[in-house]
Amino acid sequence: MNQHTFDTLDFKQIKETIATFTLTKEGKGKIESLTPSTNKKQIEAWLEEVSEAVEILKKSASVPVHGLDGMDTLLKNMNKGVALRADQLAKLSDFLDCCGKMRRYMKDKEFYAPRVSAYVEGIAELPDLAAEIIRCIRNGRVDDYASKDLLKIRKQLAIQEERLKEKTLQLIRSNKYKTYLQEQVVSQRNGRYVIPIKKEYRNKIKGTVLDTSASGSTLFMEPEEMAIFQDQLSWLLADEEIEVQKVLNYLTGLVEEKEQQIRLAIETMVHYDFLFAKAKYCRSINGFKVGINESGEVELIQGRHPLLGEKAVPLSCKLEKEQRALVITGPNTGGKTVTIKTIGLLTLMVQCGLHIPASDQSNLSIFERILVDIGDGQSISENLSTFSSRIVNIIEILKDTNEHTLALLDELGSGTDPGEGMGLATAILETLYEKGATILATTHYSEIKEFAETHQGFINGSMEFDLSTLSPTYRLNLGRGGESQAFAIALKLGIHPKIIERAHQVTYKEKKCYPTDITDAWKLRELEKQVIINKYQNRKKTPKTEMNVPLYHQGDNVKISPTNEFGIIYTGPDQLGDYIVQIKGEKVSINHKRINLYIAANELYPDDYDFDIIFQSKENRKKSKLLSKKHDETITIEYDE
């Protein structure tokens, strides 16, 4: 699989949608790295666990997958010789609590989800560690009761801080400092209590200046009477920090002892988030688990493109081992490209272990490579035309193709001379088939449709078109190529049948009647205006030029241009100078301008030769012989002319 395939088939959009169902950034990251597998047992296991997860969601949609926030940072800080912070330990406590909830959640799921519920065994119960963290950590900090020494120190801190506050209040209320104060307010600078002194009285007070106001008129000083209390408080704070660090080191040691269990629990919870995100997505698209095989057979039943939702027309397609190349024809905007992209995308999804919006009776093959040539890959920077860029892509496809490849080719050979493009497309299809690939190709070339009709291993398909509404139905019909709808559409839109008949004759070198269903007299007159020629447009009538039609006889062997085929004259010429010529057992109307005498009939056959042997079927000749002997009303002869 390559990035071009993922981009062309919109697989990135599928992953982005699945990621919206995750609850953690770790689960989202795992979805972003989701890639198809080619291992059948692994894919089957993935599909089965998604099926179980879907069943769990049907019973209870609220899965306790959370608490992973900060766990990646915690794992990185383990065994680094540094104690974990109190907030990190608090997050670990939340995670362990979430793990307990998951164990309880999965307890009653083992009967209908044995595989998924068994994963919870990877989440170890760590009640002692959880209890110790809860005892020592409260509200994101080490609790007073984490140790006896810490409790003692914090009580002393509270007493000392209260004394310091009282001493500070005494100072600002005393007459000694009343004159020097800017205002009677106590504040802190760098964790030490200070009083605001007017700048001009700096030398009147013994103490240390810790800060100055923005204007410089106020000095924030610590009087020496307060210094001793401040120092005692600082010593106690240092003792507190030492004791807090002891508690954090103790808890970090307990956590590091359980590192492997914690890592496994985190991996399990991330996998649960990943798994249930896939299951939620599969439910949102009404997906089903389908069968898989390694034989190259594709049987998609009522499949829908997941990005089109309910608007998508269900698609059914079957490719067997003997017929593994499908050529799809049909009108523009008829859904050919969407059809091959749908099959490619659904195959990718199944190989990623996802349920797909299709019947559970569907069965898709596992492919090592899905190679695509879809859309306009024109490169301005490399100065490549559309045709050139697509050929460059085709070259890479030809290099990488083997018997485990699914090749998706859209409008193969387009963008160049139709004759050469058709030949190139045919040769590429033949080569890919010989290399063993399973092929889905779309085309406008009728010659490729004929090629698929006659070559073993190929099957034709067509996109259905509703002539009553002049719009495609987007349904795929297998087994026959699409009929050209240009003439039928033109007739439906009001082109005169005679013009359509002439167009058919020019295109297919045969006559065909196109009747009109118009009965209204006024509409018929309007229709006839398309073909009425004004005989009086010139004052003088232009004399008709008489056709110089060469005379051929029944049985003459003639050569037809430009195909250089040989045929035998049956009847003719008619008013238009057309002869009926038998070519390869079929009678075709051909204009005299395309006919050249090759060998005259009198050189090939005796004078009394019965030409019915050439032109009539054996059954008709037998009936003719019977009628020559006696009249029989039950015998009818139909001549194909």
C-alpha positions, 0 to 999 in steps of 0.5 A: 500500500502506498500513500497515493492509494490512501489519498486517492481512495480518501482513506485519510478522511475515514481515519479522521472520522474514526479519530473523533470517537476517541477519548484520549490523545493516545487513542487518536494517535493510534488511529492516525497510524492505522494501516491495513494488514495482509495477515488473514488471521490478524484481520479476522482477530481485528474484525472479531474484536470490533464485533464484540466491541459493537455488542458491548456498545449496544448494551452500554455505550458509556465505556470508562476510558479516561484518566490517561491525561499526563500518563505519557509524561509520567512514564518518561520521568520514571527511573530518572533519579528525580521524584515524581511531582505531587500533581503527577501522582494525583493523575496516576491516582485518577488513572488507577481509579479508572482502571478499577472502573474498567475492570468492573465494567468488563466483569459481566461482558465475558459471555458475549465479548470473551476476547475484548473482556479478557484484555482487562486482565492486562490491567493489574490491580494495584490497591496498595499503591492507589491507597498510599497515593490517596493517603499522601496526596490531597488536592494536588499536594502532599497532605499534612498527614503523609508523615508524622514529621511533616505534620509536626513541621506544618503545625510549627509553620502555622504557629510561626506564621501567625506570630509573624503576622501579629508582629507585623501588625504591631509594627504598623500600628505603633507610633514608632512607625506611624510617621514613616509609613506610606500606608498601613498595609502588610504585603509580601516580597519573595515570601517575606513580610514587608511594610511600605516606608516613605523613601525620605525616611529610609535611614530612620528604620533599621532593616532591609529593603526588598522592593521599590514601587514603580514611582520609587517613592515607596520602599518595601522594607523588612524591619530588623524586629521582624527578621528573626521571625522571618528567618525562623519561618524560612528554616521551617519552610526548608524543613517542610520541603525536605520532608515533602521530598522524602514523601515524594521519593517514597511514593516514586519508589512505590510507583517505579516498583510497579512500572511494568504493570502500569505500562501494561495498564496504560497500553491496555486502556489506550487499546480499549480507546482505539477499539471502541472508537472503531466500534463506534464508527462502524455503528455510525455507518451501519457496518457489518463484519464480512468474510475475507479470503486470500484467493482474489475473489471479490463478492460485494453485496449491497455495499455503500461508499462510507463517505456518501452515507445513505445517499449512496446507491447500493453496489453489488459486484462479484469477481471470481478466480476465473473472471478477475478483470472487470471492465465498466462502461457507461455515460459520464457522471454515471458512477463508474469512478465511484464504483471502483473507489468504493470497492477499493476503499471497502477493501482497505477498511476490511484489511484494517479490521473495520466493519463496512456498510455492506451485507454480512454475506459479502466476501472480500479478498486480502490484497498485498497491494492496492494500486490506483490510477484515478483522476487528473494527476497533471503536474505543473512543476514537472511540466507533465501533461495529464496523459504523461503523468498518468502513464508515469503512474501506470509504469509504477503500477506495472512494476509493482503488480503481482498476483496479490494486487488489486488494480483500479484504473479509471478511463485508461488510455484517455487524454490522447489519440483515441485509436492509440489510447485504445490500443495502449489501454488494451495492452496494459490490461492484458499485461496486468492480467498476465501478471495475475492482478485483479483488475477494475477498469472504467472506459469509454472505448467500445473496442475495450468492451469488445475486447473484454467480451472475447477474452477469457478472464475478463467480464463486462459491466455497465452503469445503468442509465434511466432514459425516462428521466435522462439520468444515471441510476448509479447501479452496476450491471454485470455481464454486459457492456453499456450501450451507447446512450448518445443516440437514445438521449438525442432522440429523447430530447427531440432530434429527428429520427432520420438524423439519428438513423444516419448517425447510426449508419455512419458510426456502426456501418449498418442501418437501424430504424429509430421510431418516434412516439410523437403523435401530436400533429403540431409536434410532428410538423415541428419535428419535420422542420429539422429535415425539410430542405427549402427547394426554392432557396435559390431562384434556379434549381440546382440540377441533381448530380447523378450518382455514378454507381458501379454495378456489382453482381451477386456473388462478387468477392469485394474488399471493404475499406478502410477495414480491408475486410472481404465480403460477398455481394448479396443485393443492390444497389439501392437509391443511395448506392448502398449494397447488401454485403455478407461479411463473416456470415452477417449481412451489412449495408455498405455504400458503393464508395467503400467497395472495390471488386476483388474477384468477380462471381463468374470467375469464382462460381459456375453459371448455374451455381445456387447462391442460396448455399452462401446466403441462406441458412441450411434450415431455409434451404431445406424448407425451400426444397420442400415448398418446390415439391408441394404447397405447405401452409405450415412452412414459413421462410424468413429471409434475413436481408 
